[in-house]
Amino acid sequence: NRGTIDSLSRDELQGVVAHEFSHILNGDMRINLRLIALLHGILFLGMIGYGILRGGVHVRSSRDRGGIGPVLIVAVGLIVIGYGGTFFGKWIKAAVSRQREYLADAAAVQFTRNPQGIAGALKKIGGSMYGSAMSSRAAEEASHLFFGDVLVRSFGGLFATHPPLEDRIRAIEPNWNGQFETPAATVPGASAETRHTGVAGFAAGTTNPIDQIGSTDAEALDHAQSLIQQIGVTLMDAAHDPYVARALIYAMLVGNGSIATRQLQFIDRQAEPGVPEHVESLRQAIDGHDELQRIALIELSVPTLKALSPQQYQRFMKNVSALIKADDKVELFEWVLYRVLSKELAPHFGKTKPPRTRYRTLKSAADHTRVVLSAVALAAQADRETLREQLKWLDAADDEAAPFFDLAELNTALGQLRHLHPLKKPILLKAASSMATRNLTPQSGALLHGIAATMDCPLPLAAVSR
């Protein structure tokens, strides 16, 4: 929500997300929803009793008074059961919720390996002029679903669904000095620049695209708006429609001349009903858009494509593969398109095993590293000396290395580099990014995007297109 984005740093945001993820992982959400249903069920008995009692009073005031006594007794009994049960139910709910909050805080530290993240978020809630209180009357029923207390404490905290902030912080940070922090977003006059810097957590003046991941500064937002405007309303709408999104991907793969004719005929025969009629108009709309703009459209289409059925997904990917192979060669953009779609959609529609670590150092994967960086160097039109510098930095030096590009070798190399140690992958991507951005072209940016996706390190498009 707006408050967390404006007020918390990147580490604190991670702590909050880890806290909520723990609730899901440990089954708290199931417990919470059952408690809501159970308490409302008990309360409903009291409401029935109250309704009967009101009706009974009305009957007593009339001339028909016979037989009303037992009904009133039942009504009073339902009221006692309903409202009394609700009282004790809320007490039990609060006690259970308080213990689950301690567990979620501990799990957040375990997941992030950073106690300061979740502790910092709790300190800022305590220091905020707004706190975590909710003014809505309906908030009480779901009070145990929130990150902090949303109701004013009463009865000595008997019905509090969250432990006191001080106790939660000291459970994480025993030596805490008792001082809360005032979030930048709640300080009168705090600038947008200050707030965004707190969220991003990156040093100013950073130029490597890998270092810009996670940044939400004004420049990134402006760039995103500019990219959307360049794409146009027609293509943006196409990316959000399940039928037209498939036609959009097909349109990107249709070539020229006789190849295009065969591909369009193939789409008419094999594509899903309702899809082929959109392809030709989308071909015209997308004409003139470079590789990076097309990749932006692919990424915008991914959430829509995830709504396909498993059978539709299998048919769609089979058609994509056939269109790529129609001219017996694979272009750079076609390779990137297939890599991005596979990375985003395959885990959603089927189980994929995470790669096992085979290479714990970059030096042990030097041969594969040279292939990848050589491909980036060629796409960015970098000279041999630039390539050597990057290879030397990665302990993959080779005096004979020269830029070249071969998709078959690149596929093989990336297949092996997926097994590189997770902490080494960003180092390799930084080297590739540094070389690609020396002469950033739509081709070199697209290639970098495909490499990052294949190595299970998806790169935001804005990071390679600014």
C-alpha positions in Angstrom: 0.0 0.0 0.0 1.0 3.6 -0.3 2.1 4.0 3.3 4.7 1.2 3.1 6.1 2.3 -0.2 6.5 5.9 0.9 7.7 5.3 4.4 9.9 2.1 4.5 13.3 1.4 3.1 14.0 -1.6 0.8 15.2 -3.8 3.7 12.1 -2.8 5.8 9.8 -3.6 2.9 11.4 -7.0 2.6 10.9 -7.6 6.3 7.2 -6.7 6.0 6.7 -9.0 3.0 8.5 -11.8 4.8 6.3 -11.3 7.8 3.1 -11.7 5.7 4.6 -14.6 3.7 5.2 -16.4 7.0 1.4 -16.1 7.9 0.6 -17.8 4.6 3.4 -20.5 4.9 2.4 -21.3 8.5 -1.3 -21.7 7.8 -2.3 -18.5 9.7 -4.5 -17.3 6.9 -6.6 -20.4 7.1 -6.9 -20.1 10.9 -7.8 -16.4 10.5 -10.6 -16.9 8.0 -12.0 -19.7 10.1 -12.0 -17.5 13.1 -13.9 -14.8 11.2 -16.6 -17.3 10.1 -16.8 -18.9 13.6 -17.2 -15.6 15.5 -19.8 -14.3 13.1 -21.7 -17.6 13.4 -21.8 -17.3 17.2 -22.7 -13.6 17.0 -25.5 -14.4 14.5 -27.2 -16.6 17.2 -27.3 -13.5 19.4 -28.7 -11.4 16.6 -31.5 -14.0 16.1 -32.2 -13.9 19.8 -32.3 -10.1 19.8 -34.7 -10.1 16.9 -37.0 -12.7 18.6 -36.9 -10.6 21.8 -37.9 -7.4 20.0 -40.8 -9.3 18.3 -41.8 -10.8 21.6 -42.0 -7.4 23.3 -44.3 -6.2 20.5 -46.5 -9.3 21.0 -46.7 -8.7 24.8 -47.9 -5.2 24.2 -50.8 -6.5 22.1 -53.8 -8.5 23.2 -52.3 -11.9 22.0 -50.1 -12.8 25.0 -50.6 -16.5 25.2 -47.6 -18.8 24.9 -45.0 -16.0 24.6 -43.1 -16.9 27.7 -41.1 -19.9 26.3 -40.3 -17.9 23.2 -38.8 -15.0 25.2 -36.8 -17.5 27.3 -35.4 -19.0 24.0 -34.6 -15.5 22.8 -32.7 -14.6 26.0 -30.8 -17.9 25.8 -29.7 -17.2 22.2 -28.6 -13.7 23.2 -26.5 -15.1 26.1 -25.0 -17.7 23.9 -24.4 -15.4 21.0 -22.9 -12.3 22.7 -21.3 -14.3 25.5 -19.7 -16.7 23.0 -18.6 -13.7 20.9 -16.9 -12.2 24.0 -14.9 -15.4 24.8 -14.3 -16.0 21.0 -12.7 -12.6 20.6 -10.6 -13.3 23.6 -9.4 -16.6 22.2 -8.9 -15.0 18.8 -6.7 -12.2 20.2 -4.6 -14.7 22.3 -4.0 -16.9 19.3 -3.3 -14.0 17.0 -0.7 -12.4 19.4 1.3 -15.6 19.4 1.2 -16.0 15.6 2.5 -12.4 15.3 5.6 -13.3 17.3 6.1 -16.3 15.1 5.7 -14.2 11.9 8.3 -11.7 13.2 10.8 -14.4 13.9 10.2 -16.0 10.5 10.8 -12.7 8.8 14.2 -12.5 10.4 14.8 -16.1 9.3 13.8 -15.5 5.7 15.6 -12.2 5.2 18.6 -12.8 7.5 18.3 -9.2 8.5 16.7 -8.4 11.9 16.9 -4.7 11.2 14.4 -5.0 8.4 11.3 -6.0 10.3 12.5 -4.2 13.5 12.9 -1.0 11.5 9.3 -1.3 10.1 7.9 -1.7 13.6 9.8 1.3 14.8 8.4 3.4 12.1 4.9 2.3 12.8 5.4 3.4 16.4 6.9 6.7 15.3 4.2 7.5 12.7 1.7 10.1 13.5 -1.0 7.8 12.1 0.2 4.6 13.7 -1.7 1.5 12.4 -5.2 2.5 13.6 -8.2 2.1 11.2 -11.3 4.3 11.6 -13.6 1.9 9.8 -16.1 0.1 12.1 -15.7 -3.1 9.9 -12.0 -3.2 10.8 -12.7 -4.9 14.1 -13.9 -8.1 12.5 -10.7 -8.6 10.6 -8.4 -6.9 13.1 -6.2 -10.0 13.3 -5.4 -9.8 9.6 -3.5 -6.5 9.8 0.2 -5.9 10.3 -0.3 -3.9 13.5 -3.1 -3.1 16.0 -5.9 -1.3 14.2 -8.1 -0.7 17.3 -7.6 1.4 20.4 -6.6 -0.9 23.2 -9.2 -1.6 25.9 -9.6 -3.9 29.0 -5.8 -3.8 29.4 -5.2 -5.2 25.9 -7.4 -8.3 26.6 -8.8 -8.2 23.0 -5.6 -6.9 21.3 -4.8 -9.0 18.3 -1.1 -7.9 18.2 1.5 -7.7 21.0 2.6 -4.2 22.0 5.1 -2.8 19.5 7.7 -2.5 22.2 7.5 -6.2 23.0 7.7 -7.2 19.3 10.8 -5.0 18.8 12.6 -6.2 21.9 11.9 -9.8 20.9 13.9 -9.1 17.7 16.3 -6.5 19.1 16.9 -7.1 22.9 19.2 -4.0 23.3 16.7 -1.6 21.6 16.9 1.9 23.2 13.1 2.4 23.2 13.2 5.1 20.6 10.8 5.0 17.7 11.6 6.4 14.3 9.6 9.0 12.4 9.1 7.9 8.8 10.2 10.4 6.1 6.8 10.3 4.5 5.0 11.5 7.6 7.4 14.4 8.3 5.8 17.7 7.1 7.7 19.0 4.2 9.6 15.8 3.4 10.5 15.8 -0.2 9.6 13.1 -2.7 13.3 12.7 -3.4 13.9 11.8 0.2 11.1 9.3 0.3 12.2 7.5 -3.0 15.8 7.4 -1.8 14.7 5.6 1.3 12.8 3.0 -0.7 15.4 2.3 -3.3 18.4 2.0 -1.0 20.9 2.5 -3.8 23.7 5.0 -4.0 23.1 8.1 -6.0 24.8 8.3 -9.4 24.7 4.6 -10.0 25.0 3.8 -13.7 25.0 0.1 -14.0 21.5 -1.2 -14.9 21.9 -4.1 -12.5 22.4 -1.6 -9.7 19.2 0.2 -10.7 16.9 -2.8 -10.1 14.4 -2.0 -7.4 14.8 1.8 -7.9 11.5 3.8 -7.9 13.0 7.2 -8.4 11.3 9.9 -10.4 13.5 9.2 -13.4 12.4 5.6 -13.5 8.7 6.5 -13.2 9.1 9.1 -16.0 10.8 6.5 -18.2 8.0 4.0 -17.6 5.4 6.6 -18.6 7.4 7.5 -21.7 7.7 3.8 -22.7 3.9 3.3 -22.3 3.2 6.4 -24.4 5.6 5.2 -27.2 3.8 1.8 -27.3 0.4 3.3 -27.8 -3.1 2.6 -26.5 -3.9 0.0 -29.2 -1.0 -2.3 -28.3 -1.4 -1.7 -24.6 -5.1 -2.8 -24.8 -4.0 -5.8 -26.9 -1.6 -7.0 -24.2 -4.5 -7.1 -21.7 -6.9 -9.2 -23.7 -6.5 -13.1 -23.5 -7.3 -13.6 -27.2 -5.6 -10.5 -28.6 -2.5 -11.0 -26.4 -1.8 -14.3 -28.2 -2.4 -12.6 -31.6 0.1 -9.9 -30.5 2.9 -12.5 -29.9 2.1 -14.2 -33.2 2.2 -10.8 -35.0 5.7 -10.2 -33.6 7.0 -13.4 -35.2 5.5 -13.0 -38.7 8.2 -12.1 -41.2 8.1 -10.7 -44.7 7.4 -12.0 -48.2 6.6 -15.6 -48.9 7.6 -16.6 -45.3 4.9 -14.2 -44.0 2.3 -15.8 -46.2 3.1 -19.3 -44.9 3.2 -18.1 -41.3 -0.2 -16.4 -41.7 -1.7 -19.5 -43.2 -0.3 -21.5 -40.4 -1.9 -19.1 -37.8 -5.2 -19.4 -39.6 -5.1 -23.2 -39.3 -3.5 -23.7 -35.9 -4.3 -20.7 -33.8 -7.2 -20.7 -31.4 -10.6 -19.5 -32.7 -10.9 -15.8 -32.3 -7.2 -15.1 -32.5 -6.2 -15.1 -36.2 -8.4 -12.1 -37.2 -6.3 -9.8 -35.0 -2.9 -10.7 -36.3 -2.8 -8.6 -39.4 -4.0 -5.4 -37.8 -1.5 -5.9 -34.9 1.3 -6.4 -37.4 0.7 -2.9 -38.8 0.4 -1.4 -35.3 3.6 -2.9 -34.1 5.6 -1.9 -37.3 8.3 0.6 -36.4 8.6 -0.5 -32.7 12.1 -1.6 -31.8 13.1 -4.7 -29.9 13.0 -3.2 -26.5 9.5 -1.8 -27.0 8.4 -5.2 -28.2 9.9 -6.9 -25.2 7.9 -4.4 -23.0 4.8 -5.6 -24.8 5.7 -9.2 -24.1 6.1 -8.5 -20.4 2.8 -6.7 -20.3 1.2 -9.7 -22.0 2.6 -12.2 -19.5 -0.1 -11.8 -16.7 -2.8 -12.1 -19.4 -1.2 -15.2 -20.8 -1.1 -16.8 -17.4 -4.9 -16.8 -17.5 -4.9 -19.4 -20.3 -5.9 -23.0 -19.5 -3.0 -25.6 -19.6 -4.3 -26.9 -22.9 -4.4 -23.3 -24.4 -0.9 -22.7 -23.1 0.5 -25.9 -24.7 -1.1 -25.0 -28.0 0.1 -21.4 -27.8 3.8 -22.3 -27.1 3.8 -25.0 -29.8 2.6 -22.3 -32.3 5.2 -19.8 -31.1 7.9 -22.5 -31.6 6.6 -23.3 -35.1 6.5 -19.7 -36.2 10.1 -19.1 -35.0 11.3 -22.1 -37.0 9.3 -21.3 -40.2 12.2 -19.7 -42.0 14.8 -22.3 -40.8 16.7 -19.8 -38.7 16.3 -18.0 -35.4 16.7 -14.3 -35.2 18.0 -12.6 -32.0 14.6 -11.1 -31.1 12.9 -14.5 -31.7 15.4 -16.1 -29.3 14.8 -13.4 -26.6 11.0 -13.7 -27.0 11.0 -17.4 -26.5 13.4 -17.1 -23.5 11.2 -14.5 -21.8 8.0 -16.4 -22.4 9.5 -19.7 -21.2 10.9 -18.1 -18.1 7.7 -16.4 -17.1 5.1 -19.0 -18.2 6.7 -22.5 -17.7 6.8 -22.3 -13.9 3.2 -21.2 -13.8 1.8 -24.0 -15.9 4.1 -26.8 -14.7 6.6 -27.8 -12.1 10.1 -26.7 -12.8 13.1 -27.8 -10.7 15.5 -25.1 -9.6 19.0 -25.6 -11.1 21.6 -27.3 -8.9 24.8 -25.5 -8.3 27.7 -26.9 -10.4 30.0 -23.9 -10.7 30.9 -22.2 -7.4 33.3 -19.7 -9.0 33.3 -17.8 -12.3 36.7 -19.2 -13.1 35.3 -22.7 -13.1 32.8 -21.6 -15.8 35.2 -19.5 -17.8 34.5 -21.1 -21.1 30.8 -20.5 -20.9 31.4 -16.9 -19.6 33.5 -16.1 -22.7 30.7 -17.2 -25.0 28.1 -15.1 -23.3 30.2 -11.9 -23.1 31.4 -12.4 -26.7 27.8 -12.4 -27.9 27.1 -9.2 -25.8 30.2 -7.5 -27.2 29.2 -8.2 -30.8 25.6 -6.9 -30.2 27.0 -3.7 -28.5 29.7 -3.4 -31.2 32.4 -3.5 -28.5 36.0 -4.1 -29.5 38.3 -6.9 -28.5 40.0 -4.9 -25.8 36.8 -4.1 -24.0 35.9 -7.7 -24.1 39.2 -8.7 -22.6 38.8 -6.2 -19.8 35.5 -7.7 -18.7 36.8 -11.3 -19.0 39.9 -10.4 -16.9 37.6 -9.0 -14.2 35.7 -12.3 -14.2 38.8 -14.5 -14.1 38.0 -15.7 -17.6 40.8 -14.0 -19.4 41.6 -15.2 -22.9 44.0 -13.3 -25.2 42.4 -14.8 -28.2 38.9 -13.9 -27.3 37.0 -11.9 -30.0 33.4 -10.9 -30.3 31.2 -13.4 -32.0 27.6 -14.6 -32.0 26.3 -18.1 -32.4 22.9 -18.9 -30.9 23.6 -22.6 -30.6 26.8 -22.0 -28.5 25.0 -19.2 -26.6 22.2 -21.6 -25.7 24.6 -24.2 -24.5 26.6 -21.7 -22.5 23.6 -20.3 -20.8 22.2 -23.7 -20.0 25.4 -24.4 -18.1 25.5 -20.9 -16.4 22.1 -21.5 -15.0 24.0 -23.8 -12.6 26.3 -21.0 -11.5 26.3 -20.2 -7.8 23.4 -17.7 -7.2 25.7 -15.1 -5.7 28.0 -15.2 -8.8 25.2 -14.6 -11.3 24.8 -10.9 -10.5 28.6 -10.4 -11.0 28.4 -12.0 -14.5 25.3 -9.9 -15.4 27.0 -6.7 -14.2 29.9 -7.4 -16.6 27.5 -8.1 -19.5 25.5 -5.0 -18.6 28.6 -2.8 -18.4 29.6 -3.9 -21.9 26.1 -3.7 -23.4 25.5 -0.1 -22.1 28.7 1.3 -23.5 26.8 1.3 -26.8 23.3 0.6 -25.8 21.2 -0.4 -28.9 17.8 -2.1 -29.0 19.7 -5.3 -30.0 22.2 -5.3 -27.2 19.5 -4.4 -24.6 17.2 -7.2 -25.9 20.1 -9.7 -25.7 21.0 -8.7 -22.2 17.3 -9.1 -21.3 17.2 -12.6 -22.7 20.4 -13.6 -21.0 19.1 -12.4 -17.6 15.9 -14.3 -18.0 17.6 -17.5 -19.0 19.9 -17.3 -15.9 16.8 -17.0 -13.6 17.7 -13.3 -12.9 14.9 -11.4 -14.7 16.0 -7.9 -15.5 13.4 -5.1 -15.5 13.1 -3.5 -18.9 13.5 0.0 -17.6 17.0 -1.0 -16.4 18.3 -1.6 -20.0 16.3 1.0 -21.9 17.1 4.3 -20.1 
